[in-house]
Amino acid sequence: MGEAQAAPASDPGTLIRSSDYRRLLVVAALVGVVVSLASWAFLELLHWIQVWVYEELPQALGHDSAPIWWPVPVLVLAGIVTAGAVRLTGGGGHVPYQGLSGGVTLPNAVPGVLLAALASIGLGLVLGPEAPLIALGSGLAIFAVKALRDIPDQAVSVISASAAFAALATIFGSPVIGAVILIEAAGLGGAMLPLILLPGLMSAGIGSLVFVGIGTWTGLDNSDYSLSPFSLPSYPVPTAVDFAWTLPLSVAAALAVFLVVEAAKVSARVVARSPWVLTPVAGLVVAALAIVFVASTDQSAEAVLFSGEDAFSALLSQAGSVSGWTLFLLVALKGVAWAISLGSFRGGPTFPALFLGAAGGLMAAQLPGFSETPAVAALMAASTVAVLRLPLSAVVITLLLTSRSGAGVGPIIIVAAVVAYLTIETLEAVRTRSREGGGPR
């Protein structure tokens, strides 16, 4: 009898219809407003730092543009500041090679996360802002909700997740993508999923409205840091040749990202021995990679530095004029810089994966019978799923970015994501068995 009476309390439908849950939706909407304002301020500050350091400051010192040696002092400084931030509460956030599953960030850890992100991302390391945004959203939500009385711990967790939805919506430009990423990363599912999903969508939806409105009210351009669909050649129908190339290239992309993440783990272990010395050294190595790229091509160092979301349009618009050698150097040098950044600094792994996938796709488009749009779409999906280990999220993100090209990219993206995911899981299993001494079976 006691069990029969207790069952309705845990029934999702009963909870959703309750007045407490409706109040929770209102709180989620209010938190979405606060988090979106904070996320906008954080992204604007990041963009301002990047522009000031790499454009305005060199000009103020008498240079027409940043000289070839400019990344050296900047990235050494990034290493010093990041090393200091890692010593603060929360360690500056989780190490980026771990993906987006860093867990809830408590309010007292947010300052360290933001300082590490501003130094790493703002000064040019190969990382994106999505992980710090999630940390900022969850930390602010917990701080705001804890100030209220009589809020149960379960409700605090729901609001924290909802705030992360809103934070991700600001950079991906879509509340739905933020929801998909966090649901998949957290492993949410089953009958209780709507309890988290509804407040999350409410928070992200209201927050997105505020975020878009901020651009209108302030006159600032949110497109400086928000992703939008790319301009790729029309691709209405996939072909057998495209699928034939997609399969091995997806395997190759997954293998490349696997090696990058393994190198990042080594970088993290090495830097942890003496962060104050070795984090600046890691920044110096990234600067050297950018200098090699500039000295070997007619391109800017910023192609190797930064996460890549600002450089997508330039990369794709120059697809017909950039040589295969330049693209190869870009992928190779930025890949190494990404590995060092993933292990030694703080930020998100998603945007560099997308950028390197796009650059690799432009190289692959030169293969017989292959073309630009399916090549770029396939390698972006494969690279993203290989680093995030979130196949649905990788598919949704890539579909959004290639949506202007037509319906033909959908099957290519799905096949690439599935093949890359299976490849990365197989490589992980082989690595685990080899470390355990069992060898392949």
Salt bridges, closest charged atoms under 4 A:
ASP20 OD1 - ARG23 NH2 1.98
ASP153 OD1 - LYS146 NZ 3.71
ASP224 OD2 - HIS47 NE2 3.27
GLU262 OE2 - LYS265 NZ 3.23
GLU262 OE2 - ARG431 NE 3.43
GLU262 OE1 - ARG435 NH2 3.62
GLU425 OE2 - ARG389 NH1 3.91
GLU428 OE1 - ARG389 NH2 3.45
GLU428 OE2 - ARG431 NH2 2.09
